């Protein structure tokens, strides 16, 4: 909801995921990752199917202190696994699966609408 994060293009067999947040953000997940991270819940009326997540993530809050300690600007870009730049902003979260195989950005509001702290 705070603007365009990045651009990606789906390929055959990819899943397009629409989060059930106020922003209703869309993102692409490779079939193998989708099958490992989500389980069927129910059919939905809008041509999507509802799934629930089965995995955990490690999250780093991009607090002012963290950005200063890492010598990062309040807004910066990093490269997504698909090769496009992704914006990260102060108070966002950088998130990765426990195997640290990838890293992605989640805006603060959507993070708390999507994840539970453990």
C-alpha positions as a printed NumPy array, in Angstrom:
array([[  0.   ,   0.   ,   0.   ],
       [  3.012,   2.268,   0.349],
       [  3.989,   1.895,  -3.314],
       [  5.533,  -0.446,  -5.833],
       [  8.104,  -2.792,  -4.267],
       [  9.406,  -4.578,  -7.353],
       [  8.366,  -6.147, -10.649],
       [  8.373,  -9.863, -11.408],
       [  6.912, -12.006, -14.187],
       [  5.157, -15.33 , -13.622],
       [  6.216, -18.387, -15.552],
       [  4.2  , -21.538, -16.258],
       [  3.526, -23.496, -13.044],
       [  4.216, -20.462, -10.809],
       [  1.617, -19.515,  -8.204],
       [  0.302, -15.976,  -7.909],
       [ -0.428, -15.319,  -4.248],
       [ -2.75 , -12.557,  -3.063],
       [ -2.332, -11.789,   0.623],
       [ -5.439, -11.194,   2.7  ],
       [ -4.189,  -7.831,   3.963],
       [ -5.544,  -4.327,   3.426],
       [ -3.03 ,  -3.89 ,   0.6  ],
       [ -3.979,  -7.243,  -1.028],
       [ -0.418,  -7.433,  -2.362],
       [  0.366,  -9.938,  -5.095],
       [  3.532, -11.944,  -5.409],
       [  4.828, -14.953,  -7.321],
       [  5.956, -18.215,  -5.734],
       [  7.601, -21.071,  -7.615],
       [  5.528, -24.263,  -7.526],
       [  8.062, -26.246,  -5.46 ],
       [  8.288, -23.523,  -2.798],
       [  4.519, -23.052,  -2.745],
       [  3.874, -26.747,  -2.172],
       [  6.442, -26.799,   0.659],
       [  5.125, -23.666,   2.405],
       [  1.326, -23.753,   2.067],
       [ -1.529, -26.213,   2.659],
       [ -4.987, -26.141,   1.077],
       [ -7.729, -24.547,   3.182],
       [-10.764, -23.925,   0.953],
       [-11.967, -22.626,  -2.387],
       [-12.58 , -18.888,  -2.613],
       [-15.18 , -17.026,  -4.698],
       [-12.691, -14.776,  -6.546],
       [-10.845, -17.403,  -8.663],
       [ -8.269, -17.785,  -5.892],
       [ -8.004, -20.739,  -3.533],
       [ -7.297, -20.172,   0.155],
       [ -4.204, -21.774,   1.633],
       [ -2.625, -21.392,   5.031],
       [  1.114, -21.061,   5.595],
       [  2.942, -23.983,   7.146],
       [  6.412, -22.528,   7.57 ],
       [  8.277, -20.088,   9.752],
       [ 10.459, -17.128,   8.907],
       [ 13.267, -15.149,  10.449],
       [ 12.588, -11.417,  10.395],
       [ 14.816,  -8.395,  10.913],
       [ 13.162,  -5.063,  11.664],
       [ 14.745,  -2.176,   9.808],
       [ 14.627,   0.124,  12.809],
       [ 16.422,   3.462,  12.835],
       [ 19.07 ,   1.969,  15.161],
       [ 19.594,  -1.092,  12.946],
       [ 19.919,   1.04 ,   9.8  ],
       [ 22.432,   3.321,  11.516],
       [ 24.462,   0.332,  12.847],
       [ 24.563,  -1.187,   9.347],
       [ 25.301,   2.177,   7.681],
       [ 22.138,   1.937,   5.567],
       [ 19.922,   4.782,   4.362],
       [ 16.285,   5.092,   5.495],
       [ 15.385,   3.77 ,   2.038],
       [ 17.649,   1.45 ,   0.073],
       [ 17.431,  -1.172,  -2.661],
       [ 18.616,  -4.758,  -2.783],
       [ 18.405,  -7.357,  -5.52 ],
       [ 15.492,  -9.805,  -5.521],
       [ 16.113, -13.478,  -6.38 ],
       [ 14.622, -12.777,  -9.845],
       [ 17.201, -10.034, -10.484],
       [ 15.067,  -6.918, -10.04 ],
       [ 15.657,  -4.17 ,  -7.469],
       [ 13.455,  -4.203,  -4.353],
       [ 12.986,  -1.169,  -2.136],
       [ 13.357,  -1.482,   1.63 ],
       [ 12.331,   1.32 ,   3.987],
       [ 12.847,   2.225,   7.616],
       [ 10.535,   0.163,   9.879],
       [  9.984,  -2.508,   7.203],
       [ 11.06 ,  -6.085,   7.811],
       [ 13.523,  -8.199,   5.891],
       [ 12.304, -11.787,   6.03 ],
       [ 13.86 , -15.137,   5.146],
       [ 13.001, -18.806,   5.627],
       [ 15.036, -20.644,   8.28 ],
       [ 17.319, -22.134,   5.593],
       [ 18.181, -18.544,   4.552],
       [ 17.685, -19.479,   0.891],
       [ 16.169, -16.1  ,   0.011],
       [ 15.384, -12.72 ,   1.509],
       [ 12.468, -10.413,   0.849],
       [ 10.945,  -7.192,   2.119],
       [  7.596,  -6.83 ,   3.858],
       [  6.227,  -3.407,   4.704],
       [  5.577,  -2.937,   8.423],
       [  1.759,  -2.844,   8.259],
       [  1.546,  -5.932,   6.06 ],
       [  4.084,  -7.756,   8.222],
       [  1.848,  -7.487,  11.288],
       [ -1.236,  -8.395,   9.223],
       [  0.526, -11.533,   7.959],
       [  2.809, -12.897,  10.681],
       [  2.618, -13.786,  14.372],
       [  5.648, -13.211,  16.551],
       [  6.968, -16.269,  18.362]])
